[in-house]
Amino acid sequence: MDVVRMLDELKREREAIEEAIVTLERLAKGQARRRGRPPAWMSELNRKQAAEPVPAAVVQRGRGRKPVEAAAQ
């Protein structure tokens, strides 16, 4: 195995581990209820989740009743 390729793989793994550590640290800090505005990273995460499209199956939940006008005919 090429030493340069091994170094690249190890660097990618190190970056992934650092990202995981940062994420876990954020989660640990977020456990306690705080007063005031949420941190910027949490607001950004909520905005991203709100921007995701909602599947049609979730939107059309219910008992599937007919509208009142159609049922009267």
N, C-alpha and C positions, 0 to 999 in steps of 0.2 A: 504494500500500500504506500502511496506517495505521501511523504511527510507534509507537504503543502496542503494536500487534501485533508489529511488528518487535522491539521491546525484549523482549517476552515470549518470543519465539522465541530470541533471543540469550541470554537468561538460562537458558532450558532447555538450550541447547547448552553453555553454560558449566558448568552443574551436571553434565551428562553427562561432559564432559571432566574435571572434577575427580574424579568417581567413578572414571573410567578411570585417572587418575594414581594415586589412592590404591591401587587394585587392583594396578597394576603395581609400585608401591613395596613392597607386601606380598609380592608374588611374588619380587621381587629380594631382599628380606630373608630369605625362606624357602629360598633356594637352598643355603645352607650348613647342614650338619647341626649341630644344637645339642643339648646335654644338657638334661634337665629336661622339664617339662610344655610342651605346645604352647601357643601364644597362644590367648586366649579366642576370637578370631574364627575360628581354624582349628578349634577344638573345636566351635563352633557350626555351622560349615559341614559337618563330619563328621556331626553329629547330624541336620541337615536331610537329608543324603543317605541316612542310614540309615532315616529315617522315610518315604521315598518308597516306594510299593508296587513290588514286583518283578513284572514281567510273567509270566504263566503259562508262556509258551514258554521262559523262562529257567529257571524252577523245574523243569519237567518234562523236562529234558534227560536223555539216556541212550539205551540201546539199545532200550527199550520191551519188555523181557522180561516174560513172564507170571510171576505168583507161583508158587512151587514147588507149592503145593497144587493150583492150577488146571491146571498142566502135567501132573500125575500122573494126572488123570482121563481 
